[in-house]
C-alpha cells in the first residue's frame, strides 16, 4: 500500500560512530530544524526500530515532548534543533540512532549516529533501515500524527 509520506532519501549518509561505556551520558544532535516535529528512533542490530521520543516546539517557544519511551531519553533544544540525550547508557543502548522530521507530506531522515561499545558491529543496511522506518511510522501513525 502507498504511504502518505515521501522519505527524503538524499539525506541518507553513513552514520557517525560514537564509542560509549556503561554509565555514560551521551547527547546526539539532529540536523533537522526544530520547525517540524522531531522523532528520535533507535535501530538495534538485527531488530526492529524503536520510537524513543517525539517532540516539537510549541507556539510559545517551549519544548513539548509528545512521546517518551523512558525517562533516560530526554530532549533539549540546541542549535535550532531537538537534541536527544541518553542518560546512564547500558549495553542495550548500542545501535543506530536517527532523528526524523515529519512535515505534512514528507519524512526527513537526519544523519545517523551509531553508539557502539568495545565490540562495534556494522551498521544496518541503509535501504532496509528506511523500509523499517516507513513500516514503523505506518504502524504508529495515530501516535505520531
C-alpha positions in Angstrom: 0.0 0.0 0.0 1.1 3.5 -0.7 2.0 5.5 2.4 1.1 9.2 2.8 4.8 10.2 3.2 7.8 10.5 1.0 11.2 9.9 2.6 14.0 12.3 1.7 16.5 9.7 0.6 19.0 12.3 -0.4 19.7 12.9 3.3 20.9 9.3 3.9 24.6 9.2 4.6 26.8 6.8 6.5 26.3 7.2 10.3 28.8 8.8 12.6 30.2 6.4 15.3 30.5 7.2 19.0 32.0 4.8 21.4 30.3 4.7 24.8 30.8 2.8 28.1 28.1 1.8 30.6 27.1 4.8 32.8 27.9 7.4 30.2 25.5 10.2 29.3 25.6 11.0 25.6 23.9 13.8 23.6 23.0 13.3 19.9 22.5 16.2 17.6 19.7 16.3 15.0 20.5 18.1 11.7 16.8 18.8 11.0 15.3 22.1 12.0 13.0 22.2 15.1 10.3 23.9 12.9 8.9 20.4 12.3 8.0 17.6 14.7 11.1 15.6 15.5 11.1 11.9 16.3 14.2 10.0 17.5 14.4 6.3 16.7 16.9 3.6 17.6 17.7 0.7 15.3 19.4 -2.1 17.2 21.4 -4.6 15.2 19.0 -7.3 13.8 15.9 -5.9 15.5 13.0 -3.6 14.6 13.4 0.1 15.1 12.0 1.6 18.3 10.5 5.1 18.8 12.4 6.8 21.6 11.0 10.3 21.7 8.8 12.6 19.8 8.9 16.4 20.4 8.2 19.8 18.9 8.5 23.4 19.8 5.1 24.9 20.8 3.8 28.3 19.7 5.1 29.7 23.0 8.6 28.6 22.1 8.8 25.9 24.7 9.8 22.3 24.1 6.9 19.9 24.2 7.6 16.1 24.5 4.7 14.2 22.9 6.0 10.7 23.5 8.9 9.4 25.6 9.9 5.7 25.8 11.9 6.1 29.1 13.0 8.9 31.4 16.6 8.1 30.4 15.8 9.6 26.9 15.4 13.3 27.2 15.3 16.2 24.7 16.6 19.7 24.7 16.8 22.5 22.1 20.3 23.0 20.7 21.4 24.8 17.6 17.9 25.2 16.2 17.1 21.5 16.5 16.0 19.0 19.1 18.9 17.0 20.6 18.4 13.6 22.2 20.3 12.8 25.5 20.6 9.2 26.6 21.4 9.0 30.3 23.1 6.2 32.1 24.0 4.3 28.9 23.8 0.5 29.0 25.0 -2.1 26.5 21.4 -2.4 25.3 21.6 1.3 24.2 24.1 0.4 21.4 22.6 0.7 18.0 21.9 3.2 15.2 20.1 6.4 16.2 18.3 8.7 13.7 16.1 11.7 14.0 13.2 12.1 11.7 11.3 15.3 10.8 7.6 15.0 9.9 6.0 17.5 7.7 2.5 17.3 6.2 3.8 15.2 3.2 7.3 14.1 3.9 9.6 12.3 6.4 13.1 13.9 6.6 15.7 11.5 7.7 18.6 13.1 9.6 22.2 11.9 9.8 22.6 8.8 11.9 24.8 8.2 14.9 25.9 4.6 15.8 26.5 4.2 19.5 29.0 1.3 20.0 30.8 -0.4 22.8 34.1 -2.1 22.6 32.9 -4.7 20.2 31.5 -2.5 17.5 29.3 -4.1 14.9 28.5 -3.0 11.4 25.7 -0.5 10.8 22.4 -1.9 9.3 21.8 -1.8 5.6 20.6 1.7 4.9 17.8 0.7 2.4 16.5 -1.9 4.9 16.6 0.7 7.6 14.5 3.1 5.5 11.9 0.4 4.8 11.7 -0.4 8.5 11.3 3.2 9.4 8.4 3.6 6.9 6.8 0.5 8.3 7.2 1.8 11.9 5.6 5.1 11.0 2.8 3.4 9.1 2.1 1.2 12.1 2.2 4.1 14.6 0.6 6.9 12.5 -2.0 7.5 15.2 0.6 8.0 17.8 2.7 10.4 15.8 0.0 12.5 14.0 
